[in-house]
Amino acid sequence: MRAGLLGALLAAGLTPAAAREPIKAPTTEALRPCPAYGSGFVRLPGSRSCIRLSGRVGAGMDLQSGNRGAAAAPAAAGRFAIDTRSESEFGPVRTFVRIGNGRP
C-alpha cells in the first residue's frame, strides 16, 4: 500500500523536497493616498474609488448609588465606519456605512 501511494505521488511530481519549499505570496500593489477626499483615504488598487476605514472604542465603569447601596457595571462602546468615494459620469458618488454598539 505504501509503495503504491509513494509511486503515485512521485508520478504526479510531488517529492518530499518539493513539499518543503515555501510558497511565495503574490505581491500586491501598495495603497496610494487620495488627498482630494481628505486625510485617511486611500485608492483601491485597480479602481478610481477611494476608501477610508475608521472607528473608535471606549470603555469605562458606570457607578450608581441609590437606596440599595452603590452599584458598578462595566460599560463599553465601539463604532466602525466605511466611507467610499469616487467620481462617475453623473458626478461624485459617496457610500457611507457606520456600525456601532453601546453609547457614544
C-alpha atoms as an extended CHARMM CRD file, in Angstrom:
* protein
*
       104  EXT
         1         1  MET       CA              0.0000000000        0.0000000000        0.0000000000  PROA      1               0.0000000000
         2         2  ARG       CA              2.7800000000        2.4530000000        0.9200000000  PROA      2               0.0000000000
         3         3  ALA       CA              4.7270000000        1.6850000000       -2.2280000000  PROA      3               0.0000000000
         4         4  GLY       CA              1.6310000000        2.3330000000       -4.3410000000  PROA      4               0.0000000000
         5         5  LEU       CA              0.9660000000        5.6840000000       -2.6550000000  PROA      5               0.0000000000
         6         6  LEU       CA              4.6160000000        6.7670000000       -2.8980000000  PROA      6               0.0000000000
         7         7  GLY       CA              4.7030000000        5.7620000000       -6.5660000000  PROA      7               0.0000000000
         8         8  ALA       CA              1.5640000000        7.7730000000       -7.2770000000  PROA      8               0.0000000000
         9         9  LEU       CA              2.9990000000       10.8600000000       -5.5470000000  PROA      9               0.0000000000
        10        10  LEU       CA              6.2870000000       10.5960000000       -7.4410000000  PROA      10              0.0000000000
        11        11  ALA       CA              4.4400000000       10.1410000000      -10.7490000000  PROA      11              0.0000000000
        12        12  ALA       CA              2.4650000000       13.3210000000      -10.0380000000  PROA      12              0.0000000000
        13        13  GLY       CA              5.7150000000       15.2110000000       -9.4600000000  PROA      13              0.0000000000
        14        14  LEU       CA              5.2630000000       15.5220000000       -5.6990000000  PROA      14              0.0000000000
        15        15  THR       CA              8.5250000000       14.7680000000       -3.9830000000  PROA      15              0.0000000000
        16        16  PRO       CA              9.3490000000       15.2750000000       -0.3100000000  PROA      16              0.0000000000
        17        17  ALA       CA             11.7390000000       18.1010000000       -1.2300000000  PROA      17              0.0000000000
        18        18  ALA       CA              9.0530000000       19.8760000000       -3.2650000000  PROA      18              0.0000000000
        19        19  ALA       CA              6.6160000000       19.6790000000       -0.3620000000  PROA      19              0.0000000000
        20        20  ARG       CA              9.0210000000       21.6100000000        1.8850000000  PROA      20              0.0000000000
        21        21  GLU       CA              9.6270000000       24.5410000000       -0.4600000000  PROA      21              0.0000000000
        22        22  PRO       CA              7.9340000000       27.7030000000        0.7970000000  PROA      22              0.0000000000
        23        23  ILE       CA              5.1360000000       29.1690000000       -1.2450000000  PROA      23              0.0000000000
        24        24  LYS       CA              5.7010000000       32.8090000000       -2.0730000000  PROA      24              0.0000000000
        25        25  ALA       CA              2.7140000000       35.0840000000       -1.5470000000  PROA      25              0.0000000000
        26        26  PRO       CA              1.7530000000       37.2170000000       -4.5320000000  PROA      26              0.0000000000
        27        27  THR       CA              2.8840000000       40.8000000000       -4.2320000000  PROA      27              0.0000000000
        28        28  THR       CA              0.1450000000       43.3940000000       -4.0590000000  PROA      28              0.0000000000
        29        29  GLU       CA              0.1230000000       46.9620000000       -5.2400000000  PROA      29              0.0000000000
        30        30  ALA       CA              0.8550000000       49.4970000000       -2.4950000000  PROA      30              0.0000000000
        31        31  LEU       CA             -2.0330000000       51.6680000000       -1.3830000000  PROA      31              0.0000000000
        32        32  ARG       CA             -1.7970000000       55.2360000000       -2.6300000000  PROA      32              0.0000000000
        33        33  PRO       CA             -3.3540000000       58.1500000000       -0.7270000000  PROA      33              0.0000000000
        34        34  CYS       CA             -6.3030000000       60.1580000000       -2.0920000000  PROA      34              0.0000000000
        35        35  PRO       CA             -5.6710000000       63.6890000000       -0.7700000000  PROA      35              0.0000000000
        36        36  ALA       CA             -8.5950000000       65.1030000000       -2.7920000000  PROA      36              0.0000000000
        37        37  TYR       CA            -11.0910000000       63.4020000000       -0.4500000000  PROA      37              0.0000000000
        38        38  GLY       CA             -9.3500000000       64.2060000000        2.8320000000  PROA      38              0.0000000000
        39        39  SER       CA             -6.9890000000       62.5210000000        5.2480000000  PROA      39              0.0000000000
        40        40  GLY       CA             -7.1430000000       58.7730000000        5.6520000000  PROA      40              0.0000000000
        41        41  PHE       CA             -8.4900000000       57.9720000000        2.1810000000  PROA      41              0.0000000000
        42        42  VAL       CA             -6.5640000000       55.5050000000        0.0050000000  PROA      42              0.0000000000
        43        43  ARG       CA             -7.1680000000       54.4550000000       -3.5910000000  PROA      43              0.0000000000
        44        44  LEU       CA             -8.4380000000       50.9200000000       -4.1260000000  PROA      44              0.0000000000
        45        45  PRO       CA             -5.9800000000       49.0450000000       -6.3880000000  PROA      45              0.0000000000
        46        46  GLY       CA             -7.2450000000       48.8230000000       -9.9690000000  PROA      46              0.0000000000
        47        47  SER       CA            -10.0590000000       51.3150000000       -9.3440000000  PROA      47              0.0000000000
        48        48  ARG       CA            -10.8290000000       55.0350000000       -9.3770000000  PROA      48              0.0000000000
        49        49  SER       CA            -12.5660000000       54.7110000000       -5.9800000000  PROA      49              0.0000000000
        50        50  CYS       CA            -11.0910000000       55.7660000000       -2.6470000000  PROA      50              0.0000000000
        51        51  ILE       CA            -11.8910000000       54.2690000000        0.7590000000  PROA      51              0.0000000000
        52        52  ARG       CA            -11.3910000000       55.2020000000        4.4030000000  PROA      52              0.0000000000
        53        53  LEU       CA            -11.8500000000       52.7970000000        7.3170000000  PROA      53              0.0000000000
        54        54  SER       CA            -12.2490000000       54.4000000000       10.7280000000  PROA      54              0.0000000000
        55        55  GLY       CA            -13.5930000000       53.6350000000       14.1560000000  PROA      55              0.0000000000
        56        56  ARG       CA            -13.2930000000       54.0860000000       17.8590000000  PROA      56              0.0000000000
        57        57  VAL       CA            -13.5700000000       52.1010000000       21.0570000000  PROA      57              0.0000000000
        58        58  GLY       CA            -14.3250000000       53.3160000000       24.5650000000  PROA      58              0.0000000000
        59        59  ALA       CA            -14.5800000000       51.5320000000       27.9040000000  PROA      59              0.0000000000
        60        60  GLY       CA            -15.2970000000       52.5590000000       31.4610000000  PROA      60              0.0000000000
        61        61  MET       CA            -17.3990000000       51.9180000000       34.5520000000  PROA      61              0.0000000000
        62        62  ASP       CA            -20.9390000000       53.0740000000       35.3180000000  PROA      62              0.0000000000
        63        63  LEU       CA            -21.1310000000       53.9230000000       39.0000000000  PROA      63              0.0000000000
        64        64  GLN       CA            -24.5050000000       54.4550000000       40.6440000000  PROA      64              0.0000000000
        65        65  SER       CA            -25.6060000000       54.9880000000       44.2020000000  PROA      65              0.0000000000
        66        66  GLY       CA            -29.1100000000       54.6930000000       45.4990000000  PROA      66              0.0000000000
        67        67  ASN       CA            -31.3080000000       53.3370000000       48.2720000000  PROA      67              0.0000000000
        68        68  ARG       CA            -29.8410000000       49.8380000000       47.9210000000  PROA      68              0.0000000000
        69        69  GLY       CA            -26.2100000000       50.9730000000       48.0470000000  PROA      69              0.0000000000
        70        70  ALA       CA            -23.6200000000       51.5250000000       45.3730000000  PROA      70              0.0000000000
        71        71  ALA       CA            -23.5240000000       49.5660000000       42.1280000000  PROA      71              0.0000000000
        72        72  ALA       CA            -20.8580000000       49.3420000000       39.4450000000  PROA      72              0.0000000000
        73        73  ALA       CA            -21.1790000000       47.9330000000       35.9520000000  PROA      73              0.0000000000
        74        74  PRO       CA            -18.6620000000       47.8270000000       33.0980000000  PROA      74              0.0000000000
        75        75  ALA       CA            -19.5530000000       49.9440000000       30.0740000000  PROA      75              0.0000000000
        76        76  ALA       CA            -18.1110000000       49.6050000000       26.5780000000  PROA      76              0.0000000000
        77        77  ALA       CA            -18.9050000000       51.2080000000       23.2560000000  PROA      77              0.0000000000
        78        78  GLY       CA            -17.4860000000       50.8760000000       19.7830000000  PROA      78              0.0000000000
        79        79  ARG       CA            -18.0310000000       52.1500000000       16.2750000000  PROA      79              0.0000000000
        80        80  PHE       CA            -16.6940000000       51.1590000000       12.8420000000  PROA      80              0.0000000000
        81        81  ALA       CA            -17.2140000000       53.2210000000        9.6630000000  PROA      81              0.0000000000
        82        82  ILE       CA            -16.5370000000       52.6080000000        5.9690000000  PROA      82              0.0000000000
        83        83  ASP       CA            -16.5530000000       55.6380000000        3.6490000000  PROA      83              0.0000000000
        84        84  THR       CA            -16.0520000000       55.2040000000       -0.1100000000  PROA      84              0.0000000000
        85        85  ARG       CA            -15.9450000000       57.9670000000       -2.6990000000  PROA      85              0.0000000000
        86        86  SER       CA            -15.4830000000       58.0510000000       -6.4450000000  PROA      86              0.0000000000
        87        87  GLU       CA            -16.2680000000       60.1500000000       -9.4760000000  PROA      87              0.0000000000
        88        88  SER       CA            -18.8010000000       58.9790000000      -12.0450000000  PROA      88              0.0000000000
        89        89  GLU       CA            -20.1270000000       60.4420000000      -15.2750000000  PROA      89              0.0000000000
        90        90  PHE       CA            -23.0340000000       61.8910000000      -13.2350000000  PROA      90              0.0000000000
        91        91  GLY       CA            -20.8230000000       63.4700000000      -10.5580000000  PROA      91              0.0000000000
        92        92  PRO       CA            -19.4070000000       62.3760000000       -7.1920000000  PROA      92              0.0000000000
        93        93  VAL       CA            -20.6930000000       59.1640000000       -5.5970000000  PROA      93              0.0000000000
        94        94  ARG       CA            -20.3390000000       58.5150000000       -1.8640000000  PROA      94              0.0000000000
        95        95  THR       CA            -21.1980000000       55.4400000000        0.2000000000  PROA      95              0.0000000000
        96        96  PHE       CA            -21.0700000000       55.6120000000        3.9770000000  PROA      96              0.0000000000
        97        97  VAL       CA            -21.7620000000       52.7710000000        6.4330000000  PROA      97              0.0000000000
        98        98  ARG       CA            -21.4340000000       53.0660000000       10.2110000000  PROA      98              0.0000000000
        99        99  ILE       CA            -21.9320000000       50.2090000000       12.6520000000  PROA      99              0.0000000000
       100       100  GLY       CA            -21.9620000000       50.9360000000       16.3550000000  PROA      100             0.0000000000
       101       101  ASN       CA            -22.6010000000       49.3480000000       19.7210000000  PROA      101             0.0000000000
       102       102  GLY       CA            -23.1290000000       50.9710000000       23.1120000000  PROA      102             0.0000000000
       103       103  ARG       CA            -23.4520000000       54.6200000000       23.9910000000  PROA      103             0.0000000000
       104       104  PRO       CA            -21.4870000000       57.2050000000       22.0020000000  PROA      104             0.0000000000
